[in-house]
Amino acid sequence: MNLLIPNLGSTSLKYQILEMPSETVLAKGRMERVTNYREAMAEISTGEIRIDAVALKAVHAGPKYRGTFVVDAGVKAALLHYLPAAPAHNAIYLTAIEALEEAMPGVPIVAAFEPEFHATMAEYARHYGVPPSWREEGVAKYGFHGASHQFIAGRVAELLGRNVKLVSCHLGGSSSMCAIVDGHSVDTTMGFSPQSGLENATRHGDLDVFAVLYMMEGHRWSTEEVRAQLAKNGGLAGLSGVPGGDVRDLEAAGTPAAALALDVFVYQVKKTIGAYAAAMGGLEAIAFTGGIGENSARLREQCCAGLEFLGVRLDPARNAGTGDRIVSPEGTPVTVLSLGTNEELIVARRAYRCLTAPPA
């Protein structure tokens, strides 16, 4: 079975074509700083390769869809219903599904939802102190970037020869962290929506909801106005004044505002590592991945500085290297790694299981 896996990020589009179950890569590609996802989807080149199904790393469709499903009217309706909670993501996946249905009529489309990996979180880690009627309508912590954190958990276990108490740091245009014990998610920074946790490129991270109400009432802003501001002009872009909030642009800007944005981001990562060490009852490994986490030696160094009391240290020569590797010295209590992620492989595995499972 040949699966096309388009991975639509908040600022990028990667894709792979995988033959399953052998997991053979038949083709792959990547586009950066994407603004029009319909046009980007049209640029995916399948050549002469037969496509048997398409699998998407979908984001948010509420409590009913925390797994992997063949896209039908119910899935599309749920994606649309939760669009206000994930405006930067659900919109592009609805666009992608529509484009795929037009370009490949009859080809099954599978949605592998990101909260699936976080289904192992304890109830006390999942719930908010909101009125019961809110929880009944699905307000809870879902967690996202599940495919990336799941891949990193497996990759770290492969490299170290065992499961460990791990903090996975997926840092990029969209960023989140995950506490992982025995290969299972026990907590993560994103909550009801991807608009929470760490600062993202253009989306705010954790924010007191009463600050939103205060600004809305004071300026008589509509919900749509506030959503657009916080989704497109918040996060690192809002802190730095650098459009797009790309860390590469922030580092090049050299302004006090850009430096503040980077300091805020590093601080959030650092304090979350400490919090997750407490949540897990220890810390044995930290893995950095994503466009920033994998590629910025400077940011890894800054995020680990000051965590020596936990046993965290970096080897400068290893940290400056390339490829999947351990970047901490030999014999340190906490192993720090720099790794490439492979969300497409996790999505392909989930989709293959979904498509080949016997009828219930």
N, C-alpha and C positions, 0 to 999 in steps of 0.2 A: 504494500500500500504506500503510495507516494503522497505525502502530506506537505502542503504549502503552509508555512507558518509566518504570517506577517506580524511583526512585533511593533505596535504603534506606541511609542513613548510620548511624553508630553512635548518633546522637541525633536524627536528622531523617528525614523522608520528603519528597522532591520528586518531581514527575512532570511529564512532558510527553506529549502526543499529537502525533506528527509524521507528516505525509504525506511519504512517500518515493517517488522520490528528490528531490523538489523541496525537501525540508527545511522545508516550511511548518508552522509551529506552529499546531495546531488548538485546543489547550487546554493549560493548565498550572496547577500548584498547589504548595503547600508547607505542611508541618506541622513544627513545631519541638518539641523536647524530648519525642519520642515514646518511650513505654515499652511499648505493646502494638501490635505491628506487624500482627497480624491485624485488629484494630479499625481501625488506620490505613489498611490496604489497602481495607477496606470503605468508607472515606470518599472514595476516589478517584471523582470524578464524570466519566463519559464522555459524559453527556447522550445525544444522538441520533447521536453519532459511531460509525460502524462500526469495530470493532477487528479487524484482520486478523491481528495477531501481537503478542506481548508480548516485550520485551527487557529483561533485567536486567543491571545492573553487578555480576556475581558476583565473589567474592573468591578463594577458595582451593580448588582441587581437585587439587593436585599436579602432577607433571611432564607428565602426559598431556594436561592441560587448561590450556594456557597461551595459548589462542586463543579463538575464538568458536564455540559449538556449540548446536545444537538440543537442548533438554533431553530426555533419555531416562533409562532406568533406570541407565545407566552414569554419567551426569553426577550424578544424585542420589546414587548410591552413593559416588562420589568426594567429593562435598560432605560426606557423612556421615563418611567415613573421615578427612577432614582437619578435622573439627569441633573436635577438641582443639587444633589449631594456630590456629584462628580462631573461638573460641567466641562472641565478640561479634558476628560477622558471618555465619558459615555458618548458625547457628541461625535468624536472621531471614530469610535467603534460602530456606532449606528451608521455613519457615513460609509465605513469600510464594508459593513454587511450589505448595505444597499448596492455599493459598487460591485461587490463580488457576485451578488445574485444576478445583476445585469450582465456581467462579463462571463460568468460560468454557470448558466442556468442548469439546475439539476444536480450540481456538485454539492454534497453535504458540507455545511459549515458548523464547526464545533466551537463553543465558547468555554474556555477553561478559566473560571473566575478566580481572581487573586486571593480572596479570603479563604480558599480551600485549605491552604497550609496552616492557617491560624485557627482552624476549627478545634485544635487541641488545647487552646488556652482555657484555663480554669474560669469558672463563672465569676469569681471575684475579680479576675483581671479583665473581664469583658464588659461589665455593667457600669453604667453611669448613675449618679444620684439624681435621676429625673423622675417626674410623676409616673405612676404605673401605666397610665394610658399612653405615654410616650414609648415606653418599652414594648407595649403591645403593638405599636405601629413600627417596630423594627429599629428603634434608636438604641444602639449598642456599639461596642467596638468590633469592627470587622477585620481591620488590618489589610494591608495591600502589599504589593511587591512579593507576593507569596511564591511565585515561580522562581524568582531570583534567590530568595532566602532558602528555599528548599534545595536548589542546586548547590548553593554554597555549603549548606549543612552536609550534603553528601560528598562534596569535593574535599572539605576539610577532613572528614572521617577517612576518606581515601588516602590523603597525604599523610595523616598522622597515625593511621592504622587503628583508629577507634573513635567512637563518639565522645565529644567533650562538651564542657560547659562553654558555650560559644556566643559571642556577640557578633552578629552579621551586620555590617555597615554598607548598605547600598546607597552610595552617594553619587548624585548626578543632577540633571535638570529637575528630576523628581527624586527625593531622598527619603529613606526610612531606615530604621534599625530594628533588629529582632533579637530577642534572647532565646537561645535554643539549647535544650537539654535532651540528650539521648536522641537527637535528630528531630525533635518535636518543638514547635513554637510554644513558648510559655508567655511571651509578651511582645508587643511591637509598638512602635511610636505612632503610626497612623491609626485613626480610630473609626468613627462613623463614616468619615470621608477621607479622601487623600489630602484634604485641606487641613491637616493637623499634624502634630509632631514637629519634625525639623523644618527649618525654613527651606523652601524650594526655590527654583529659579525665579518664578513670577508669582507663586502662590504662598500666602502666609502660612506659618506653622501654627503652633499652639497660640491661642488668643482668647482672652477673657470675653465671653459672649456679650457681657454688658457693655464693653467698649463699642461693640457693633451697634447695640441698641442706642447707646448714647449718641453716636454719630448719625445714625438714621433719623432719630428724633430731632436732633439739632439742625440738620440740613434738609429734613423732609425728603430723604433719598428713598427711592423705591428699592424693593428687594433685588431687582435686576441690576440697578445701578451699583449697589453694594457688592453683589456677586461679581460683577465685571471688574470692579476695582480690586477686590481681594484675590481674584483668580489671575488677573492679567498684569496688575501693577503692584502686587505685594511681594512678599518674600525677599530674596536677595536684591531683586530689581528695586523694590520699594526702599530698602535700607540704603542702597548704594547710589541710586539715581542712574544706574547704568541700564539702559533698555535691554530686556531679555534676561538679565541676571545671570549670564553665563560666567562661571568662576574664572575661566580663561580671560574674559574681558575685564573682570574685576581685578585680577592680578595685574593686568596690563595698565589699568586706569591709573593706579598710584595715587588716588585721591583719599582724603581722610574718610569720606563716606564709604568708599569701596573697602578700605581697610576695616572700618567698623563692621560692615556686612560680613566680611570673612571672619572677624573675631567672634561675632555672634554665632555664626555657623559652627566654628570650631568648639566654642564653649558648649553649645547644645550637644554635639557629639560626645565631648569629653564627659559631661555630667551624666549623660545617658549610659555610657559604659559603666560608670560607677553605680548607678541605680540598678542596672541589670545584673551586675555582680552580686548586689544584695538580693535581688529577686531570685537568682539562681542558687544562692548559697555558696558562691565561689565563682572564679573565672579562670578558664584554662586556655582560651584562645580568642583572638579578635581577627576577623577577616574583613578587609576593605575591598569593595568591588564597585561596579558602576563606573560611569565615565570619569568621575572625579576620584573616587576611592581607589580605582585601579591605576590611574595614570598620574596622579599628583603626589610625588614623593614629599613635597613640601607640606601639603595638607596632612598626609599621614603622620609626619613628624610633629606637626602642631597639635594634632588630635591626641597623640600619645604623650606629649610632654606634660609632666605633672602627675602622671599616673604610675610613677615608679613605686609608690606605696602599695600598689596592687601587684607588683611584679612585672610591670610593662616596660620594656625597653626596645629600642630599635638599633639595628646595625646599619650605620650610614651607607656602607658599601652595598649591602644587600638591598636596602631601601631604594637606592638609586638605580637598581637593575631593571630588567624587563621580564615579562612572562610570569606565569604562576610560580610563586616562590614564598618561602619563609623570609621575613625581613627582620626578625628579631635574632639576637645572638644565640648561639648554642647554650643550652642549659638554663635558660631563663624560665621562671615559673609560668609565664604566659606566652604562648606562641602567637606571634602576629604575622598575618599572611596578606599578600597582595594577590588577588585572583581575578581572572576574567569570569564573568557569569555566562550562563547559557540558558536563558529563559525559554528559548525556542525548543530545546530538547525536553524540558519538563512538560511544556505544553503538548509536544508531540506524543510523549508517553501517556499523558492523561487522555488525549484525544483518541489514541489507538485503543486504549482500554475501553473507552466509551463506545467506540464504533464496533468493537469486536465482542463486547460483553453479550452473553446470552440473554434473550428477553426475560424480563422478570416474571 
